[in-house]
Amino acid sequence: MRVLIVEDEAKTADYLRRGLTEQGHVVDVAVDGIDGRHAALEGRYDVIVLDVMLPGIDGFEVLREVRRSQQVPIIMLTARDRIEDRVRGLQEGADDYLVKPFSFLELSARLQALSRRSRQLEATTLTIGDLVVDLLGRKVQRAGDRIDLTAKEFSLLCALARRPGQVLSRTEIAELVWDMNFDSNTNVVDVAVKRLRAKIDGPAYPRKLVHTLRGMGYVLEDRGEGAA
């Protein structure tokens, strides 16, 4: 699970980062509202832990801006214990609210619950043209033909299929599929895309679905009859 922590108290942020990392999660930290807003809007997180009292802009403003474009689960974390603050956060789109001091085990359990709820609402089958991706069964078909993919190829296809028509840069793909920073001196992304393309855009399928935008990245979309 990818988690963003927006927290200006260094000890609290480090405590959360270490605890969640030890549980196997990928954790990013922002220490003010402006950086938190940028990370939340530009990144792709499964859950966001958002403090209310932040330098720059407060957590409520970050929450409002994120909710304009995303439905990522958000749990508000704050020292305030006034009912009015909790009601305001929930009314503006927060999914949960936890008051400091808090139990890490309780926070972890709430994050897991939010992540499960989000996955349950997510479609279990993705369809792009005649390509069908079964997320639960981890199966892929094109024009009724079964296509066998490796684990990484399936993850790469899912990253593209969840964002049909959206160009993903090599950096974004590296983070989503390999959870690593992209090294421009390596061609791991290009090689993986080439292997995936050979399977889902093979000779049997004249209409191609994986497209390259030079200098930008890759996109999965059905461009209609006659599209190469």
N, C-alpha and C positions, 0 to 999 in steps of 0.2 A: 504494500500500500504506500502511495506517495502522499506525504503529509507536509503541509506548509504551516509553520508556527510564526505568528506575528505577535511578538512580545518584546517590550523594551527593557524588561528587567533581566539583566544578563544571567543571574543565577537561575531564575525560573526557566528561561529559554534553554540554557545548557542542560538543566535537569531533565526537561522534556525531551530535548534532542537525544541525549544519551540513553534515556529510558526507552524511547520509541525505536532508536537504532538497534539497541540490544534485542528488541523483539523482532527485528528483521525488516523494519520499515525504512523507506528512503525519506529522509527529513531535510527540508530546507528551512532556514530561519531568516526572518526579516525583523529589524529592530525598530522600525518606525512605520507610521501609517503610509507614507508615500512609497517606500520600498515594498511594503506589504501589498499595497494596491497594485503596483506594477507586477510583482511576482504572481499574485492571484489571477490577474487578467491575462498575463502572457504565458504562465505555466499551465500544466495539466495535472491537477491534484485530485486525489480521491477524497480527501478531507482537509479542511482548514481549521486550525485553532487560532482564534482571533481575540486578542485582548481589546478591551474598550478604551482604556486610558493610554493613548499613544502620542508621541511627539509628531508634529507635522499635521496630520489629520487623524481624527479619532476613529475607533473601530466601527462606530455606526456609519460614518461616511464611507469607509472601505466596504462595509457590508452592502450599503445601497448601490455602490458602483458595480460591485461584483454581481449583484442580483439583476442588474440590467441586462446582462449577457450570459450568465451561467447559473446553473442550479446545483453546483457542487455543495455537498453537505458542509455546514459551518457550525462550529460550536463556539460560543462566546465564553471567554475566560476573563474574569475581572475580580477586583477586590470589593467592588460595590455589591452590597447586599440588599439594596432597596428594590422593592417589588416593581416600582415604576421602571427601573432600568431593565429588569428582566422582561417585563411586558413589552417595552419598546423594542428590545432586540428581537423578540419573537415576532412582533408585528411587522418588523422591517425585513424579515426573511431568515433569521437565524433558525437553525434546526434544533439546537439545544443550548443550555446555559449552565455554566458551572462557576460557583463562587469560590474565590480564594479565602483561606487556604483549602486545598483540595487533596484528595487521595489520588495518587498516580494510577492505582489500580482501577478506581472508578472512572477516571478520564479515559484510560485505555479501553475499558469495557464500553463506554459511550461511543468512542470513535469506531470501534468494531461494529457496534449496532447501527450506527449511521452509514457505515460503508456497506453493510449487508442490505440495509433498506434501499440504498441507492442502486445496488446491483440487481435487486429484485424488480425495480422499476425499469431497468434497462432491457431493451429488446433482446431476445435470446437468439434471433435469427436476423442476419443482415443480407439484403439482396441488392445487388448492383447488376442491372441487365439480366443476363442468364446465369450469373454467378450467385451461388447461395452459400453463406457461411453459417454453420450451426455452432454457436458459441459454447453451448453446454456440451454437446456431443463431440465438439472439436472435429467436425467433419466439413469437407468442402466439396461442392459439386458445381460443374459448369455444363450447361445444356444437358443436364441429367447424368453426366459422366462424373464418377468419383475421382477426386484428385487427392493424392497422398502428399502431405507436406510434413517436413520436419517441425519440431517444436518452435524453432526460431522463425521458420518460414510462416508458420501459422500466426505467431505473434506479430510478425511484420504485416501480414495480410490484414489482421484485425486492426492494427494501428491505422492502416489506410482505409479499410472498409468502414470504420466508425466515423470517418470524416470524408465521405464521398464528395468529389468535386473540390476538395480543399487541398491546396499544395502544402506538402510537408517538406521542410528542408532536411538536409542530411543530419544536421544537429538535432532537430526534433525527433527524427527517426531513431537516432542513436540513443537518445534519452529514453524514449518510450519502449524500445525493444531490448536494448542492452543495458539500460540504466547507467550510461557512461557519458563523459564529456567527449564531444566529437573531436577527433584529431584529423586535421585536414590532410595530413601526410599518409593516412590510411585509406584504403578503398573498401573497407568491410561493408559499408552500407550499399555501395554500388554493386559489389559482388552478390550480396544477399538479394537485392532487387532483381538482378539478372537471373538468378536461380529461380526466384519466384515467378518472374515473367515467363521463363521457359516452360513452366508447368501450367499456369493459368491462361497464358496467351500463346500457347503452342500452335503448331501448324493446323490443328483441327479447328481452331477458333479464329476465323479471319477478322472478326471485329475485336480490336485490342482494347483492353481495359486499363492497363498500367501505362501511364504516359510520363515522359520526362520533359520538364521545363528547364532548359539550360540555364545554369547559374542560379536556379531557384530550388529545385528539388523534384519530388515525384507526386503524382496525383492518381487516384483510382476513380475512374468515372466512365460511364457508358455514353459515348458521344454519338450514338445512333448509327444507322445503316451507312456503310461506306467509310466510316471513320477508321483510320489506321492506328 
